[in-house]
């Protein structure tokens, strides 16, 4: 397992429970910083429950739903009460969230090796992946790890996938996110995740091709950040630092979100989205999470998708390893990209189209028209579409509408 973020650790937990010998290789130590909004939707909470994480322990902050802000209007929307997902979300800093998941993986039976930087896949004469090459420790001592299968969960860098020639789809843009923590007693216990959809790029005056967020952390801080696609008209990255500086003065003064209350530097990171690296399996290497570009093109959420794909990968790996090495095992492993396709292909394809035609030009402002903001029913439809939170099979009219919409989307070729 290359990478001990949410994707790698979740896969390790599920595999260890199935009796598979798992080794987690992580280039850093724990705890560590990661750029993230720290917000977890009910889809992500569902995966944490399946992993056996104690979400009632200290450090978790529950939220009731989302609050959208656009054009002077505000609308609060509670998470839906569905049979398939919890009716609440969570926030927790990635500084210790990843540490918690990795610790849980080792408690389940996985072996964790930190400060191991994987440099590429190790292949046999036939080109089959049989392990990885790496460097270990401050002296960068070269080392090799052998394994019948390798899971690449090494994030946006996708070093392992690139080593096998799995290039990113250049037609799919890579978004960017930036976040900073602020001390804010007024907002740290806010029961809603707040999202702003009417922000501007200060130097061009164009709509921010994304949105801003203010997420309560429950520990005296809020996570404030921006996520944006490259601007469609110029295909240039957005200056997120300038956009954040332009936005913060609009926040209410009593929130005390300003330079004086900043509790961290501004950090940024790429968001590989839209299933932009395919196939997700090739010659003994499975791609999970950001390494496969699994960030949602609708919302920029990636943790839920990473953990869900990790569970799918783990189940298929466990079944494949029960077969002898050779064609029968390969046949089983090719079910992984097929299952990812079945679950997400239509949803991601529609999201990619929305990103190209709408989000990269005007952000989310057109979706949150005043008539939509004034309609609780339309907002519920929009929220379920953006967060991919719905029952299967459909349990209400909204689910039925969304499922019918997705069935109209042609399945892209793998």
Phi, psi and omega per residue, in radians:
X1 nan 2.014 -3.120
X2 -1.696 1.891 -3.123
X3 1.822 2.270 -3.120
X4 -2.011 0.662 2.962
X5 -1.401 -2.883 -3.130
X6 -0.980 -0.689 -3.125
X7 -1.182 -0.880 -3.093
X8 -1.151 -0.777 -3.112
X9 -1.185 -0.692 3.118
X10 -1.120 -0.773 3.099
X11 -1.072 -0.690 3.138
X12 -1.103 -0.716 3.125
X13 -1.067 -0.892 -3.086
X14 -1.119 -0.675 3.127
X15 -1.200 -0.756 3.140
X16 -1.073 -0.682 3.098
X17 -1.101 -0.526 3.126
X18 -1.446 0.036 3.100
X19 1.533 0.227 3.141
X20 -1.521 2.414 3.078
X21 -1.317 2.043 -3.008
X22 -2.137 2.371 2.998
X23 -2.114 2.233 3.114
X24 -1.764 2.156 3.114
X25 -1.923 2.111 -3.092
X26 -2.195 2.255 -3.065
X27 -1.255 -0.388 -3.126
X28 -1.844 -3.066 2.937
X29 -1.857 3.064 3.109
X30 -2.095 2.577 -0.107
X31 -1.282 2.849 -3.123
X32 -2.587 2.737 3.117
X33 -1.424 2.498 2.976
X34 -2.448 2.438 3.116
X35 -1.344 2.117 -3.065
X36 -2.888 2.716 3.036
X37 -1.324 -0.257 3.115
X38 1.201 0.131 3.137
X39 -1.670 2.348 -3.119
X40 -2.093 2.111 3.119
X41 -1.356 2.965 3.075
X42 -0.960 -0.514 3.098
X43 -1.112 -0.691 3.097
X44 -1.256 -0.696 3.113
X45 -1.047 -0.697 3.091
X46 -0.968 -0.758 3.135
X47 -1.191 -0.643 3.104
X48 -1.106 -0.699 3.109
X49 -1.120 -0.717 3.128
X50 -1.146 -0.499 3.094
X51 -1.347 -0.288 -3.108
X52 1.531 0.389 3.102
X53 -1.339 2.378 3.115
X54 -1.413 1.674 -3.093
X55 -1.463 0.051 3.024
X56 -1.726 -0.024 3.122
X57 -1.262 2.837 3.098
X58 -1.034 2.577 3.100
X59 1.875 -0.267 3.115
X60 -1.698 2.422 3.079
X61 -2.067 2.057 -3.130
X62 -1.467 2.625 3.024
X63 -2.343 2.706 -3.065
X64 -1.524 -0.430 -3.073
X65 2.963 -2.658 -3.094
X66 -2.033 2.585 2.995
X67 -2.094 2.019 3.125
X68 -1.668 2.389 3.103
X69 -2.127 2.182 -3.124
X70 -2.812 2.192 3.039
X71 1.025 0.638 3.134
X72 1.451 0.008 3.124
X73 -1.891 2.582 3.066
X74 -2.240 2.460 3.118
X75 -2.494 2.234 3.115
X76 -1.797 2.370 -3.074
X77 -2.373 2.033 3.124
X78 -1.285 2.630 3.051
X79 -1.066 2.518 -3.089
X80 -1.210 2.672 3.047
X81 -1.669 1.737 -3.089
X82 -2.111 2.782 3.123
X83 -1.277 -0.474 -3.014
X84 -1.533 -0.332 -3.026
X85 -2.378 2.711 3.015
X86 -1.113 2.822 3.130
X87 -1.774 0.549 3.090
X88 -2.614 2.765 3.032
X89 -1.956 -3.130 -3.110
X90 -2.437 2.747 2.862
X91 -2.259 2.559 3.040
X92 -2.857 2.417 -3.114
X93 -1.116 2.378 3.074
X94 -1.128 -0.284 3.130
X95 -0.988 -0.685 3.097
X96 -2.058 -0.144 3.090
X97 -1.084 -0.862 3.136
X98 -1.129 -0.643 3.096
X99 -1.076 -0.762 -3.141
X100 -1.069 -0.774 -3.137
X101 -1.154 -0.730 3.135
X102 -1.136 -0.700 3.095
X103 -1.103 -0.701 3.107
X104 -1.112 -0.662 3.119
X105 -1.116 -0.740 3.127
X106 -1.180 -0.628 3.101
X107 -1.146 -0.475 3.128
X108 -1.397 -0.342 3.099
X109 2.308 -0.101 3.119
X110 -1.304 2.675 3.080
X111 -1.794 2.180 -3.091
X112 -1.831 2.265 3.048
X113 -2.140 1.960 -3.140
X114 -1.656 2.926 -3.111
X115 0.992 0.602 3.066
X116 -2.014 1.958 -3.127
X117 -1.714 1.909 3.130
X118 -1.274 2.272 -3.080
X119 -1.793 -0.258 3.101
X120 2.891 2.954 3.109
X121 -1.320 2.626 3.068
X122 -1.865 2.198 -3.064
X123 -2.134 2.758 3.055
X124 -1.583 -3.022 -3.067
X125 -1.128 -0.442 3.139
X126 -1.504 -0.032 -3.129
X127 1.527 0.127 3.121
X128 -1.412 2.365 3.127
X129 -1.239 2.210 -3.140
X130 -2.161 0.214 3.137
X131 2.681 -2.780 -3.137
X132 -2.444 2.709 2.937
X133 -1.723 2.634 -3.059
X134 -2.737 2.950 2.969
X135 -2.141 2.505 -3.010
X136 -2.169 2.358 2.985
X137 1.332 3.124 -3.108
X138 -1.115 -0.425 3.118
X139 -1.519 0.037 -3.138
X140 0.883 0.826 3.140
X141 -1.168 2.190 -3.133
X142 -1.181 2.455 -3.123
X143 -2.635 2.688 3.087
X144 -2.145 2.483 3.071
X145 -2.140 2.180 -3.127
X146 -1.737 2.501 3.139
X147 -2.810 2.606 3.097
X148 -1.204 -0.430 3.103
X149 -2.525 2.606 3.096
X150 -2.182 2.318 3.037
X151 -1.854 2.095 3.110
X152 -1.586 1.891 3.077
X153 -2.224 0.755 -3.013
X154 -1.684 0.391 2.952
X155 1.356 -2.825 -3.005
X156 -1.122 -0.444 3.133
X157 -1.119 -0.580 3.088
X158 0.856 0.690 -3.081
X159 -1.043 -0.703 -3.096
X160 -1.188 -0.755 3.119
X161 -1.099 -0.746 3.137
X162 -1.098 -0.600 3.123
X163 -1.117 -0.359 3.107
X164 -1.775 0.136 3.102
X165 1.452 0.274 3.118
X166 -1.553 1.640 -3.076
X167 -1.484 2.697 3.054
X168 -1.259 2.525 3.045
X169 -1.183 1.924 -3.065
X170 -1.172 -0.279 3.113
X171 -1.323 -0.296 -3.114
X172 -1.705 2.069 -3.127
X173 -1.211 2.678 3.045
X174 -1.801 2.108 3.114
X175 -1.348 3.049 3.100
X176 -2.394 2.625 3.099
X177 -2.323 2.585 3.066
X178 -2.412 2.455 -3.140
X179 -2.513 2.736 3.091
X180 -2.574 2.514 3.090
X181 -1.621 2.484 3.084
X182 -2.307 2.545 3.008
X183 -1.374 2.178 -3.119
X184 -2.660 1.659 3.125
X185 -1.097 -0.505 -3.085
X186 -1.253 -0.448 -3.020
X187 -2.123 -0.096 -3.019
X188 -1.140 -0.413 3.126
X189 -1.933 0.377 3.098
X190 -1.003 2.289 -3.122
X191 -1.362 0.026 -3.120
X192 -2.206 2.590 2.928
X193 -1.429 2.087 -3.059
X194 -1.711 2.316 -3.107
X195 -2.275 2.334 -3.109
X196 -1.922 2.223 -3.032
X197 -2.001 0.157 -3.082
X198 -2.138 0.683 -3.102
X199 -1.547 2.759 -3.099
X200 -2.146 2.691 2.993
X201 -1.477 2.061 -2.955
X202 -1.087 -0.567 -3.045
X203 -1.481 -0.424 -3.124
X204 -1.886 -0.386 -3.069
X205 1.358 0.011 3.138
X206 -1.377 2.808 3.063
X207 -1.060 2.437 3.005
X208 -1.126 2.157 -3.125
X209 -1.364 1.009 -3.113
X210 3.100 -2.455 3.122
X211 -2.726 2.922 3.047
X212 -1.936 2.760 -3.128
X213 -2.406 2.681 2.974
X214 -2.346 1.850 -3.052
X215 -1.928 2.226 3.128
X216 -1.296 2.396 -3.123
X217 -1.809 -0.291 3.102
X218 1.353 0.043 -3.118
X219 -2.079 0.401 -3.090
X220 1.679 -0.092 -3.092
X221 -2.071 2.863 2.916
X222 -2.227 2.632 3.047
X223 -1.729 2.041 -3.118
X224 -2.019 2.228 -3.087
X225 -2.793 3.108 3.140
X226 -2.369 2.523 2.979
X227 -2.236 2.405 -3.067
X228 -2.668 2.502 2.947
X229 -1.378 2.833 2.975
X230 -1.066 2.534 3.138
X231 -1.122 2.198 -3.036
X232 -1.059 -0.681 -3.018
X233 -1.231 -0.471 -3.089
X234 -2.101 -0.193 -3.097
X235 0.951 0.637 3.123
X236 -1.991 2.575 3.081
X237 -1.119 2.610 3.088
X238 -1.389 2.451 3.027
X239 -1.348 1.602 -3.039
X240 -1.192 -0.566 3.109
X241 -1.106 -0.815 3.124
X242 -1.141 -0.673 3.130
X243 -1.141 -0.667 3.113
X244 -1.157 -0.773 3.116
X245 -1.075 -0.556 3.130
X246 -1.305 -0.509 -3.075
X247 -1.494 -0.708 -2.981
X248 -0.953 -0.684 3.117
X249 -1.070 -0.313 3.099
X250 -1.359 -0.327 -3.131
X251 -1.234 2.539 -3.128
X252 -0.956 2.420 -3.075
X253 -1.050 -0.606 -3.085
X254 -1.201 -0.238 3.066
X255 -1.248 -0.401 3.116
X256 1.049 0.697 3.091
X257 -1.755 1.704 -3.089
X258 -2.714 -3.119 -3.096
X259 -1.022 -0.618 -3.114
X260 -1.201 -0.431 -3.119
X261 -1.773 0.079 -3.135
X262 -1.071 2.376 -3.071
X263 -2.058 0.159 3.124
X264 -2.873 2.857 2.973
X265 -1.268 2.849 3.015
X266 -1.347 2.195 -3.138
X267 -2.142 2.578 -3.123
X268 -2.333 2.843 -3.118
X269 -2.791 2.699 3.067
X270 -1.357 2.713 3.087
X271 -2.164 1.660 3.110
X272 -1.340 2.023 -2.969
X273 -2.245 3.008 3.017
X274 1.349 0.399 -3.062
X275 0.941 0.960 -2.975
X276 -1.523 0.114 3.057
X277 -2.330 2.075 -3.072
X278 -2.412 2.700 -0.087
X279 -1.342 2.856 -3.138
X280 -1.420 -0.053 3.002
X281 -2.454 2.363 3.022
X282 -2.728 2.162 2.943
X283 0.833 0.842 3.065
X284 1.616 0.094 -3.136
X285 -2.160 2.160 3.084
X286 -1.901 2.408 3.124
X287 -1.829 2.291 -3.110
X288 -2.344 2.421 3.044
X289 1.331 -2.496 -3.039
X290 -1.073 -0.489 3.136
X291 -1.099 -0.423 3.090
X292 -1.776 0.095 -3.116
X293 1.176 0.761 -3.046
X294 -1.547 0.100 3.079
X295 -1.107 2.387 -3.094
X296 -1.148 2.256 3.077
X297 -1.279 -0.187 3.128
X298 -1.470 -0.705 -2.975
X299 -2.205 -0.283 -3.030
X300 1.433 0.092 3.105
X301 -1.315 2.426 -3.133
X302 -2.316 -0.406 -3.060
X303 -1.178 -0.794 -3.132
X304 -1.047 -0.779 -3.114
X305 -1.148 -0.686 3.139
X306 -1.089 -0.802 -3.108
X307 -1.227 -0.625 3.121
X308 -1.182 -0.785 3.099
X309 -1.115 -0.595 3.108
X310 -1.088 -0.702 3.113
X311 -1.165 -0.723 3.101
X312 -1.063 -0.834 -3.129
X313 -1.057 -0.743 -3.104
X314 -1.109 -0.748 -3.141
X315 -1.098 -0.743 -3.115
X316 -1.223 -0.685 3.105
X317 -1.088 -0.797 -3.118
X318 -1.047 -0.720 3.123
X319 -1.220 -0.655 -3.133
X320 -1.161 -0.700 -3.108
X321 -1.212 -0.249 3.053
X322 -1.328 -0.184 3.103
X323 -1.752 2.716 3.093
X324 -1.183 2.649 3.097
X325 -1.034 2.417 -3.124
X326 2.352 -2.785 -3.040
X327 -1.010 -0.661 -3.116
X328 -1.145 -0.709 3.098
X329 -1.168 -0.737 3.119
X330 -1.051 -0.711 3.126
X331 -1.038 -0.734 3.133
X332 -1.153 -0.704 -3.088
X333 -1.208 -0.494 3.109
X334 -1.234 -0.130 3.041
X335 -1.253 -0.363 -3.121
X336 -1.096 -0.987 3.091
X337 -1.082 -0.532 3.102
X338 -1.137 -0.672 3.136
X339 -1.263 -0.669 3.065
X340 -1.077 -0.724 3.088
X341 -1.050 -0.800 -3.108
X342 -1.081 -0.721 -3.058
X343 -1.327 -0.698 -2.880
X344 -2.177 -0.223 -2.952
X345 -0.984 -0.865 -3.116
X346 -1.148 -0.767 -3.115
X347 -1.088 -0.748 -3.133
X348 -1.264 -0.651 3.133
X349 -1.113 -0.768 3.091
X350 -1.112 -0.673 3.101
X351 -1.147 -0.657 3.095
X352 -1.115 -0.695 3.095
X353 -1.135 -0.763 3.110
X354 -1.075 -0.659 3.112
X355 -1.131 -0.755 -3.123
X356 -1.173 -0.766 -3.011
X357 -1.559 -0.440 -2.994
X358 -2.157 -1.095 -2.979
X359 -1.102 -0.688 -3.098
X360 -1.291 -0.211 3.129
X361 -1.814 -0.817 -2.996
X362 -2.193 0.102 -3.086
X363 1.143 -2.558 -3.085
X364 -1.739 0.001 -3.072
X365 -1.022 -0.755 3.135
X366 -1.083 -0.554 3.120
X367 -1.184 -0.532 -3.067
X368 -1.795 0.869 3.044
X369 -1.010 2.598 3.136
X370 -0.891 -0.589 3.117
X371 -1.192 -0.633 3.084
X372 -1.188 -0.779 -3.140
X373 -1.064 -0.478 -3.122
X374 -1.544 -0.063 -3.089
X375 -1.985 1.838 3.106
X376 -0.987 -0.617 -3.111
X377 -1.179 -0.811 3.129
X378 -1.117 -0.633 3.103
X379 -1.137 -0.666 3.113
X380 -1.135 -0.706 3.090
X381 -1.077 -0.825 -3.115
X382 -1.092 -0.750 -3.113
X383 -1.103 -0.730 3.141
X384 -1.200 -0.597 3.096
X385 -1.167 -0.812 -3.072
X386 -1.167 -0.628 -3.048
X387 -1.761 -0.071 3.115
X388 0.996 0.739 3.119
X389 -1.943 1.780 3.120
X390 -2.739 2.760 3.129
X391 -1.429 2.597 3.056
X392 -2.366 1.959 0.068
X393 -1.267 2.939 -3.067
X394 -1.070 2.379 3.122
X395 -1.946 -0.172 3.098
X396 -2.606 -3.140 -3.056
X397 -1.110 -0.691 -3.110
X398 -1.085 -0.817 3.098
X399 -1.028 -0.749 -3.113
X400 -1.090 -0.731 3.131
X401 -1.107 -0.813 -3.108
X402 -1.146 -0.732 3.127
X403 -1.126 -0.670 3.106
X404 -1.142 -0.692 3.115
X405 -1.074 -0.807 -3.096
X406 -1.190 -0.552 3.117
X407 -1.154 -0.363 3.119
X408 -1.389 -0.240 -3.094
X409 -1.455 2.203 3.107
X410 -1.094 2.471 3.105
X411 -1.317 2.144 3.129
X412 -1.190 2.658 3.102
X413 -1.267 2.470 -3.139
X414 -1.301 nan nan
